[in-house]
């Protein structure tokens, strides 16, 4: 990975706050090493096009420009890009993030802005926990189905699928997972003795 180089500064645009991320400085620290967009892309793992898109949506702004008019970015840009990535991992689209940023900027007072961000994060936490519960249920269904299908390893190799309406290697009243019953639903005879939850 290339080492960012410090380039001459021409001017610095004003910074605006973004939720959860420290604002970009009005003036870059004289000792700060600034990166061109290609270096920022390599450091962040994003494409140059993605970074341009973040700028178009006003989610990211360069800290300064070089005398050659190249965009220059400080370490805050990396933090902001990671923040955008985390929100995307949480299920937010770039349009959603743009709305979050605009709502934050229009909040006026800091306490009001924090309350709004807390509500956004709390709602997403509730959705994430509900999704995890559904995944845990699905995991249990898959595990039960795999355990049930283990008996197929000892089944007669020449047994026809159409005759497989029940499994002789399980107890008649054994619970048959829905992922197994569902394979024979839709017109075919159900597994004999298929229990329901």
C-alpha positions as CSV (number, residue, x, y, z in Angstrom):
1,X,0.0,0.0,0.0
2,X,1.4,3.3,-1.0
3,X,2.4,5.9,1.6
4,X,0.3,9.1,1.4
5,X,2.3,12.1,0.5
6,X,1.8,15.7,1.6
7,X,0.9,18.1,-1.2
8,X,0.7,21.9,-1.2
9,X,-2.6,23.2,0.0
10,X,-4.6,25.7,-2.1
11,X,-7.8,26.2,-0.3
12,X,-10.1,24.4,2.2
13,X,-13.9,24.2,1.9
14,X,-16.0,24.7,5.0
15,X,-16.8,21.6,6.9
16,X,-20.3,20.4,8.0
17,X,-21.1,17.9,10.7
18,X,-22.1,14.3,10.0
19,X,-23.8,12.2,12.7
20,X,-21.6,10.0,14.7
21,X,-18.4,11.3,13.0
22,X,-16.2,14.2,14.1
23,X,-16.6,17.1,11.7
24,X,-13.9,17.7,9.1
25,X,-11.6,20.5,10.2
26,X,-11.9,23.9,8.6
27,X,-8.2,23.9,8.3
28,X,-6.0,20.8,7.9
29,X,-3.4,20.4,10.6
30,X,-0.2,21.7,9.2
31,X,1.5,18.4,10.3
32,X,-1.3,16.2,8.9
33,X,-0.4,14.1,5.9
34,X,-3.2,14.5,3.2
35,X,-4.1,11.8,0.7
36,X,-5.2,12.1,-2.9
37,X,-8.4,10.2,-3.8
38,X,-6.5,7.2,-5.2
39,X,-4.6,6.7,-1.9
40,X,-7.9,7.2,0.0
41,X,-9.5,4.5,-2.1
42,X,-6.7,2.1,-1.4
43,X,-6.7,2.8,2.4
44,X,-10.4,2.5,2.7
45,X,-10.9,-0.4,0.3
46,X,-13.4,1.6,-1.7
47,X,-13.3,2.5,-5.4
48,X,-12.6,6.0,-6.6
49,X,-16.1,6.0,-8.1
50,X,-17.6,5.2,-4.7
51,X,-15.8,8.1,-3.1
52,X,-17.0,10.4,-5.8
53,X,-20.5,9.2,-5.2
54,X,-20.2,9.9,-1.4
55,X,-19.1,13.5,-2.4
56,X,-22.0,13.9,-4.8
57,X,-24.4,12.9,-2.0
58,X,-22.6,15.3,0.4
59,X,-21.6,12.4,2.7
60,X,-17.9,13.2,2.3
61,X,-15.9,16.3,1.6
62,X,-12.3,16.8,0.8
63,X,-10.2,18.6,3.5
64,X,-8.5,20.7,0.9
65,X,-7.3,20.9,-2.7
66,X,-3.7,20.9,-4.0
67,X,-2.4,23.6,-6.3
68,X,-3.1,21.3,-9.1
69,X,-6.8,21.2,-8.0
70,X,-6.6,17.6,-6.8
71,X,-8.9,16.6,-3.9
72,X,-7.0,16.0,-0.7
73,X,-8.3,14.0,2.3
74,X,-7.2,13.7,5.9
75,X,-7.6,10.8,8.3
76,X,-11.1,12.0,9.1
77,X,-12.2,10.9,5.6
78,X,-11.2,7.3,6.5
79,X,-13.3,7.4,9.7
80,X,-16.3,8.8,7.7
81,X,-16.0,6.2,5.0
82,X,-16.0,3.4,7.7
83,X,-19.0,5.0,9.3
84,X,-20.8,5.0,5.9
85,X,-19.8,1.3,5.5
86,X,-21.2,0.4,8.9
87,X,-24.5,2.0,8.2
88,X,-24.7,0.1,4.9
89,X,-23.9,-3.1,6.8
90,X,-26.8,-2.2,9.1
91,X,-29.1,-2.2,6.0
92,X,-29.2,1.6,5.3
93,X,-29.0,2.6,1.6
94,X,-26.9,5.6,0.6
95,X,-30.2,7.5,0.2
96,X,-31.1,6.6,3.7
97,X,-27.7,7.8,5.0
98,X,-28.1,11.0,3.0
99,X,-31.5,11.6,4.8
100,X,-29.9,10.8,8.2
101,X,-27.2,13.4,7.5
102,X,-29.6,16.0,6.3
103,X,-31.9,15.5,9.4
104,X,-28.8,15.8,11.6
105,X,-27.7,19.0,10.0
106,X,-31.2,20.5,10.4
107,X,-31.6,19.5,14.0
108,X,-30.4,22.8,15.3
109,X,-29.5,21.8,18.8
110,X,-27.0,19.1,19.8
111,X,-29.3,17.4,22.3
112,X,-32.1,17.2,19.7
113,X,-29.7,15.8,17.1
114,X,-28.5,13.2,19.5
115,X,-32.0,12.1,20.4
116,X,-32.8,11.7,16.7
117,X,-29.7,9.6,16.1
118,X,-30.4,7.5,19.2
119,X,-33.9,6.8,17.8
120,X,-32.4,5.7,14.4
121,X,-29.9,3.4,16.1
122,X,-32.4,2.0,18.6
123,X,-34.9,1.1,15.8
124,X,-32.1,-0.6,13.9
125,X,-31.0,-2.5,17.0
126,X,-34.6,-3.8,17.5
127,X,-34.7,-4.9,13.8
128,X,-31.3,-6.6,14.1
129,X,-32.3,-8.5,17.2
130,X,-35.5,-9.7,15.6
131,X,-33.6,-10.8,12.5
132,X,-31.1,-12.7,14.7
133,X,-34.0,-14.5,16.4
134,X,-35.3,-15.5,13.0
135,X,-31.9,-16.7,12.0
136,X,-31.6,-18.8,15.2
137,X,-34.9,-20.4,14.5
138,X,-33.8,-21.2,10.9
139,X,-30.5,-22.6,12.2
140,X,-32.4,-25.0,14.5
141,X,-34.6,-26.1,11.6
142,X,-31.6,-26.7,9.4
143,X,-29.8,-28.7,12.1
144,X,-32.9,-30.8,12.7
145,X,-33.3,-31.5,9.0
146,X,-29.7,-32.6,8.6
147,X,-30.0,-34.9,11.6
148,X,-33.2,-36.4,10.0
149,X,-31.5,-36.8,6.6
150,X,-28.5,-38.6,8.2
151,X,-30.7,-41.8,8.0
152,X,-30.7,-41.6,4.2
153,X,-27.1,-42.8,4.3
154,X,-28.3,-46.2,5.4
155,X,-31.4,-46.4,3.1
156,X,-31.5,-49.0,0.3
157,X,-29.6,-47.5,-2.6
158,X,-32.1,-48.7,-5.2
159,X,-35.2,-47.4,-3.4
160,X,-37.2,-45.1,-5.7
161,X,-38.0,-41.6,-4.7
162,X,-41.7,-42.1,-5.3
163,X,-41.8,-44.8,-2.7
164,X,-40.1,-42.6,-0.1
165,X,-43.3,-41.4,1.5
166,X,-42.1,-42.4,5.0
167,X,-38.7,-43.3,6.5
168,X,-38.4,-46.7,8.0
169,X,-35.4,-45.7,9.9
170,X,-37.3,-43.3,12.2
171,X,-40.0,-44.0,14.8
172,X,-43.5,-43.7,13.4
173,X,-44.3,-40.8,15.7
174,X,-41.0,-39.0,15.2
175,X,-41.1,-35.3,14.4
176,X,-40.3,-34.6,10.8
177,X,-38.9,-31.1,10.3
178,X,-40.8,-28.8,8.1
179,X,-37.8,-28.5,5.7
180,X,-38.2,-32.2,5.1
181,X,-42.0,-32.3,4.9
182,X,-41.9,-29.4,2.5
183,X,-39.9,-31.4,0.0
184,X,-42.9,-33.8,-0.4
185,X,-45.6,-31.2,-0.3
186,X,-47.3,-29.8,-3.3
187,X,-49.2,-32.9,-4.4
188,X,-47.0,-35.8,-3.4
189,X,-47.9,-38.0,-0.5
190,X,-46.7,-36.6,2.8
191,X,-44.3,-38.4,5.0
192,X,-46.2,-40.8,7.2
193,X,-46.4,-39.8,10.8
194,X,-45.0,-36.3,10.1
195,X,-45.4,-34.3,13.3
196,X,-46.0,-30.6,13.5
197,X,-44.5,-28.1,15.9
